[in-house]
Amino acid sequence: MKIVKILGGLGNQMFQYALYLALKERFPTETVKIDLSCFNGYPLHNGFELDKIFHLNYEKASFRDLLKLAYPYSHYRLWQIGKYILPIRRTMCVEKSDFSMDETVLAYTGDRYFDGYWQHEEYFKYAKDKIIHAFTFPELSDERNRYVLSCVKSINSVSIHVRRGDYLNNPVFDNICNMDYYKKSIYFLQQNANPDLYCIFSNDIGWCRLNMESILPKDKIIYVNWNKGKNSYMDMQLMANCKHNVIANSSFSWWGAWLNVNPDKIVLAPKKWM
């Protein structure tokens, strides 16, 4: 049996679920389940979002399953404490602290519990068709989103994700996607794709207006900042329907670009992720 722990925001949940699907593909004779126990008491983001957005088919690990392979935490705070004081069991595969690729993830048969984010396409790219099918978005009902969707699908459009807010005072992410990064990205696209529309997604639209309008024509910009809370995923849905993507060092916009099925898409990303 194999169990994948799912925890974090939507983008990270998608990486973890992609690994779950990849393990099912790689080990067809083994049982593969997901662990959702740490969402009890989880104070961040919007909780477990995947089954609120997508029509997924998964098997959830029971208390007994978790007891066999890892630790059956009943609350997020217990997991936070336990991961520092309890030893890593032989059956546990914990992601490396530098998040580097772990070649053993897809190599070992038998019992394993996977605790990490697994943000490498190499873990799941061979199951791409199944993952794209799993992450099929529902039809948009909001009039503003439907209007933007029709625009980005009909012309040569670019999504630009500017993540500030929670990133501003975090030294891990600080100054990676600065204005110089966006200027270089926009210049590259102007030289190689000649876009007709720039769709800007951000939690700081004021900053974007102040900086983007100095390098882009106002009549070619749409700002999207109304999808909040449980509707935040709609930003990713719109990103995925743009022709090209400029992403932040964010798993959210990474997935927006990866789910973009335009065969001629240009995706620009920062060299440094953290």
WOZIVEN-V311932 format. One record per residue. RES is the residue in one small letter. PHI is phi as a letter, one per 40 degrees, with the letter a starting at -180 (* if undefined). PSI is psi in whole degrees, -180 to 180 (NA if undefined). Layout:
# WOZIVEN-V311932
((RES | PHI | PSI) (RES | PHI | PSI))
This chain:
# WOZIVEN-V311932
((m | * | 145) (k | b | 141) (i | b | 133) (v | b | 121) (k | c | 135) (i | b | 127) (l | a | 147) (g | h | -168) (g | c | -180) (l | d | -48) (g | d | -45) (n | c | -38) (q | d | -38) (m | c | -38) (f | c | -44) (q | c | -41) (y | c | -34) (a | c | -40) (l | c | -41) (y | d | -47) (l | c | -37) (a | c | -40) (l | c | -38) (k | c | -36) (e | c | -42) (r | c | -34) (f | b | 72) (p | c | -21) (t | c | -3) (e | b | 155) (t | c | 129) (v | b | 130) (k | b | 170) (i | b | 150) (d | b | 117) (l | b | 9) (s | c | -31) (c | c | -5) (f | c | -13) (n | c | 116) (g | g | 9) (y | c | 120) (p | c | -4) (l | b | 159) (h | f | -140) (n | b | 30) (g | g | -158) (f | c | 111) (e | b | -23) (l | d | -47) (d | c | -4) (k | c | -17) (i | b | -49) (f | b | 157) (h | c | 94) (l | b | 156) (n | b | 106) (y | a | 163) (e | b | 128) (k | c | 136) (a | c | 139) (s | c | 172) (f | d | -42) (r | c | -40) (d | d | -46) (l | c | -39) (l | c | -32) (k | c | -36) (l | b | -27) (a | a | -129) (y | b | 127) (p | c | 74) (y | c | 134) (s | c | -3) (h | a | 146) (y | d | -42) (r | c | -35) (l | c | -39) (w | c | -41) (q | d | -40) (i | c | -47) (g | c | -33) (k | c | -19) (y | c | -23) (i | b | -18) (l | c | 143) (p | c | 153) (i | c | 123) (r | c | 159) (r | d | -32) (t | c | -1) (m | c | 131) (c | b | 100) (v | c | 130) (e | d | 143) (k | c | 150) (s | c | -25) (d | c | 6) (f | g | 23) (s | c | 161) (m | c | 133) (d | b | 106) (e | c | -18) (t | c | -16) (v | d | -43) (l | b | 11) (a | b | -31) (y | c | 130) (t | c | 168) (g | g | -170) (d | c | 127) (r | a | 141) (y | b | 125) (f | b | 118) (d | b | 105) (g | i | -172) (y | b | -32) (w | f | 53) (q | c | 57) (h | b | 126) (e | c | -27) (e | c | -24) (y | c | -25) (f | a | 4) (k | c | -25) (y | c | -11) (a | b | 26) (k | d | -46) (d | c | -41) (k | c | -37) (i | c | -44) (i | c | -40) (h | c | -43) (a | c | -39) (f | c | 49) (t | c | 120) (f | c | 150) (p | c | 164) (e | c | 138) (l | c | 134) (s | b | -24) (d | c | 133) (e | c | -40) (r | c | -43) (n | c | -37) (r | c | -37) (y | c | -48) (v | c | -42) (l | d | -44) (s | c | -35) (c | c | -51) (v | c | -26) (k | c | -25) (s | c | -19) (i | b | 176) (n | c | 93) (s | b | 157) (v | b | 133) (s | c | 137) (i | b | 118) (h | b | 122) (v | b | 105) (r | b | 115) (r | b | -123) (g | f | -107) (d | c | -15) (y | c | -19) (l | c | -43) (n | b | 17) (n | b | 112) (p | c | -20) (v | c | -35) (f | b | -5) (d | c | 133) (n | g | 22) (i | c | -54) (c | c | 73) (n | c | -176) (m | c | -31) (d | c | -40) (y | c | -46) (y | c | -36) (k | c | -46) (k | c | -41) (s | c | -46) (i | c | -42) (y | c | -43) (f | c | -44) (l | c | -38) (q | c | -34) (q | c | -27) (n | b | -15) (a | b | -19) (n | f | 63) (p | c | 153) (d | c | -18) (l | a | 137) (y | b | 116) (c | b | 113) (i | b | 125) (f | b | 128) (s | a | 155) (n | c | 15) (d | a | 70) (i | c | -30) (g | d | -45) (w | c | -40) (c | c | -44) (r | c | -42) (l | c | -36) (n | b | -39) (m | c | -33) (e | c | -8) (s | c | -14) (i | b | -6) (l | b | 146) (p | c | 135) (k | d | -35) (d | c | -2) (k | b | 11) (i | b | 136) (i | b | 127) (y | c | 131) (v | b | 113) (n | a | 19) (w | b | -10) (n | c | 102) (k | b | 162) (g | f | -126) (k | c | -16) (n | c | 5) (s | d | -33) (y | d | -23) (m | c | -28) (d | c | -45) (m | c | -40) (q | c | -42) (l | c | -41) (m | d | -43) (a | c | -19) (n | c | -4) (c | c | 160) (k | c | -32) (h | b | 165) (n | a | 134) (v | b | 113) (i | b | 158) (a | c | 177) (n | c | 67) (s | a | 132) (s | c | -25) (f | c | -54) (s | c | -22) (w | d | -46) (w | c | -34) (g | d | -41) (a | c | -41) (w | c | -35) (l | c | -4) (n | c | 116) (v | c | 7) (n | c | 117) (p | c | -18) (d | b | 18) (k | c | 148) (i | b | 125) (v | b | 124) (l | b | 131) (a | b | 152) (p | c | 141) (k | c | -38) (k | c | 131) (w | c | -36) (m | b | NA))
